[in-house]
Amino acid sequence: MKRQIVKTLQTLALAAGSILGTLSAAAPKPGVTVGTEGVYAPFTFLDEKGVITGYDVEVVQEIARRVNLEVKFVPTPWDSMFLALDSRKFDLVANQISKNPQRAQKYTFSDDYLVSGAQIIVRGDRPGSFSNGYADLKGLKVGTGVGSNYTKHLDDYNQKNDNLILIKYYDGNLTTVLQDIVAGRLDATVNDRLTVGYNAKKLGTNVKVVGQPLDFEPSFFVFRKDPQGEALARKFNQGLAAIKQDGTLVKLSQKWFGADFTK
């Protein structure tokens, strides 16, 4: 009888363990929402089926797999991105964000996951080497997006050089700026060479990258500077370290840009 009771208890324990294991496996993953433009190819955009994709999107998805998070992307216009983060519309921003002193003071940043380079872009048939960087934009009409880091560099140069560059500010995405360059309404823009190359090829837009990179800027994911945001940033960094170590991050860079731009 005693042996039978022991056997019954063992069976019940195994059954309970199996049920608990099933419940644990079925438990939902913690969810985080990610603010992103969704119109900024090849970093974040909608594919032909209307599904959000891009380098930043796939990097976030790979990180989430490593740290057991469920991610939801929230398409948001660039000029309201940080305001939406402040108001807790989402938990972090993934949109090829660079770091500057003002942002670093207010927000928590992840480790970097991409290193890009800003360059001058002009129409494909425009002469000139633009080897002198911003100085070669003197007297030219240059389009740039409101609030971007490229705009800040242009504004800073203008403030130090008697407003030599004729800056035109755009609320829309890069496509409009490139189209205006081709149409002759603008002479140039300054933007990420990877983004411009991707868009020009996809759209068949007759523009070219000229001169040398004006700077190199790492990209980061951005979180609120509060206990919740800082904890999430640490968790994201764990996942990011994992995909750096196993080579996944390099593979994603090669997939989207044709080379390793992660260092």
C-alpha positions in Angstrom: 0.0 0.0 0.0 2.8 2.4 1.0 4.6 1.7 -2.3 1.4 2.4 -4.2 0.9 5.7 -2.4 4.4 6.8 -3.2 4.0 5.9 -6.9 0.7 7.8 -7.0 2.3 10.9 -5.4 5.2 10.7 -8.0 2.7 10.5 -10.8 0.8 13.5 -9.4 4.0 15.5 -9.1 5.0 14.7 -12.7 1.6 15.7 -13.9 1.7 19.0 -11.9 5.1 19.7 -13.2 3.9 19.1 -16.7 0.9 21.5 -16.2 3.1 24.2 -14.7 5.6 23.8 -17.5 2.8 24.2 -20.1 1.4 27.2 -18.3 4.8 28.8 -18.1 5.5 28.2 -21.8 2.1 29.7 -22.6 2.6 32.7 -20.5 2.7 35.9 -22.5 6.0 37.7 -23.0 6.4 41.2 -21.4 5.4 43.7 -24.1 7.2 46.9 -25.1 6.1 49.5 -27.6 8.7 51.0 -30.0 8.3 54.4 -31.6 9.6 54.6 -35.2 8.8 56.7 -38.3 7.9 53.8 -40.7 8.8 56.0 -43.6 12.6 56.1 -43.3 14.0 53.4 -45.5 16.1 51.3 -45.1 15.9 51.7 -41.4 12.2 51.7 -40.8 9.5 51.5 -43.4 6.4 49.6 -44.7 7.0 46.8 -47.2 4.7 46.1 -50.2 2.4 44.2 -47.8 2.2 47.0 -45.4 4.3 45.3 -42.8 6.9 47.4 -41.0 10.5 46.3 -41.7 14.0 47.7 -42.1 17.4 47.5 -40.4 16.3 49.1 -37.1 13.1 47.1 -37.0 15.0 43.8 -37.5 17.7 44.6 -35.0 15.0 45.4 -32.4 13.2 42.1 -33.2 16.4 40.1 -32.8 17.2 41.8 -29.5 13.6 41.1 -28.3 14.1 37.4 -29.1 17.2 37.2 -27.0 15.6 38.9 -23.9 12.1 37.4 -24.2 10.2 40.5 -25.0 7.2 41.1 -27.3 7.6 44.3 -29.4 5.0 46.4 -31.0 6.0 49.2 -33.4 4.1 52.6 -33.3 4.6 54.6 -36.5 5.1 58.2 -35.5 6.2 61.4 -37.4 9.7 62.4 -36.7 8.9 65.9 -35.4 6.7 64.5 -32.6 8.9 61.4 -31.8 10.5 62.6 -28.6 7.3 64.2 -27.3 5.5 60.9 -27.8 8.3 59.1 -25.8 8.0 61.7 -23.0 4.2 61.2 -22.9 4.6 57.4 -22.7 3.0 56.7 -26.0 5.8 54.1 -26.3 8.7 52.8 -24.3 11.7 53.5 -26.6 12.6 55.0 -30.0 14.3 53.0 -32.8 14.9 55.4 -35.7 18.7 55.7 -36.3 19.0 58.2 -33.5 22.3 59.9 -32.9 23.4 61.3 -29.5 24.0 65.0 -28.7 24.5 66.7 -25.4 20.8 67.9 -25.2 19.4 64.5 -25.8 22.0 62.8 -23.5 20.9 65.1 -20.7 17.2 64.2 -21.0 17.2 60.6 -22.2 18.8 57.2 -21.6 20.7 55.7 -24.6 21.5 52.1 -25.4 24.9 50.9 -26.7 25.4 51.8 -30.3 24.3 49.4 -33.1 25.4 51.2 -36.3 27.9 53.8 -37.3 26.8 56.0 -40.2 28.3 58.9 -42.1 26.7 62.2 -43.2 27.6 63.4 -46.7 26.5 66.0 -49.2 24.0 64.9 -51.8 23.4 66.7 -55.1 21.8 66.0 -58.5 23.6 63.3 -60.5 24.7 65.7 -63.3 25.9 68.5 -61.0 29.6 69.3 -61.4 32.0 69.8 -58.5 33.8 67.6 -56.1 32.5 69.3 -52.9 35.8 68.3 -51.3 35.6 71.3 -48.9 32.5 70.0 -47.2 30.0 72.6 -45.8 32.1 75.5 -47.3 31.1 74.3 -50.8 27.4 74.8 -49.9 27.9 78.6 -49.8 25.0 80.3 -51.6 23.3 77.0 -52.4 19.7 76.0 -51.5 20.0 73.1 -49.1 17.0 71.1 -48.0 16.9 69.4 -44.6 14.4 67.8 -42.2 13.1 69.7 -39.2 14.7 68.5 -35.9 17.3 66.2 -37.5 20.9 66.0 -36.4 21.9 67.0 -40.0 19.9 70.2 -39.6 21.6 71.0 -36.4 25.0 70.7 -38.1 23.9 73.0 -40.9 22.5 75.5 -38.5 25.7 75.4 -36.4 27.8 76.0 -39.5 25.5 78.9 -40.6 25.7 80.6 -37.2 29.5 80.6 -37.3 29.7 81.7 -41.0 27.2 84.5 -41.5 24.4 82.3 -42.8 26.2 81.4 -46.0 24.0 78.4 -46.7 20.4 79.0 -47.8 18.6 76.4 -45.7 15.1 75.2 -46.5 13.3 73.2 -43.8 11.1 70.2 -44.6 8.5 68.5 -42.4 8.2 65.5 -44.8 10.6 62.6 -45.4 13.8 62.4 -47.4 12.0 61.4 -50.6 10.5 64.9 -51.0 13.9 66.5 -50.5 15.5 64.2 -53.1 12.7 64.9 -55.6 13.2 68.6 -55.2 16.9 68.3 -55.8 16.2 66.5 -59.1 13.6 69.1 -60.0 16.0 71.9 -59.4 14.1 73.4 -56.5 17.0 72.5 -54.2 20.8 72.3 -54.9 21.7 69.8 -52.2 21.0 68.1 -48.9 23.1 66.6 -46.1 22.0 63.2 -44.9 23.1 59.7 -44.1 24.9 58.1 -47.1 23.3 54.7 -46.4 19.8 56.1 -46.4 20.3 58.2 -49.6 21.9 55.3 -51.5 19.1 53.0 -50.7 16.3 55.5 -51.5 18.0 56.7 -54.7 18.4 53.2 -56.0 14.8 52.1 -55.1 13.2 55.3 -56.5 15.5 55.6 -59.5 16.3 59.2 -58.4 19.2 60.9 -60.2 21.2 62.0 -57.2 24.7 61.3 -56.0 26.8 61.4 -52.9 29.8 63.8 -53.1 32.9 64.7 -51.1 34.1 62.9 -48.0 32.0 62.0 -45.0 31.4 65.1 -42.9 31.3 63.1 -39.7 30.7 59.6 -38.4 27.8 59.1 -36.0 26.8 56.0 -34.0 23.1 55.2 -33.8 21.4 54.3 -30.5 18.0 53.2 -29.2 16.5 55.9 -26.9 14.6 55.4 -23.6 13.1 57.7 -21.0 15.5 58.7 -18.2 13.5 57.1 -15.4 13.8 53.8 -13.5 11.6 52.0 -16.0 13.4 53.4 -19.0 16.8 52.7 -17.6 15.9 49.1 -16.7 14.6 48.5 -20.2 17.8 50.0 -21.6 19.9 47.6 -19.6 17.8 44.7 -20.8 18.1 45.9 -24.4 21.9 46.1 -24.0 22.0 42.5 -22.9 20.2 41.5 -26.1 22.3 43.8 -28.2 25.5 42.3 -26.8 24.2 38.8 -27.6 23.6 39.6 -31.3 26.9 41.4 -31.6 28.7 38.3 -30.2 27.0 35.7 -32.3 27.4 37.7 -35.6 23.7 38.5 -36.1 24.2 42.3 -36.1 26.8 42.1 -38.8 24.6 39.9 -40.9 21.8 42.4 -40.7 24.1 45.2 -41.7 25.3 43.2 -44.7 21.7 42.4 -45.6 20.5 46.0 -45.6 23.7 47.9 -46.6 26.0 45.4 -48.3 28.8 45.8 -45.8 29.5 45.9 -42.0 28.7 49.3 -40.7 28.3 48.2 -37.0 31.7 49.4 -35.9 
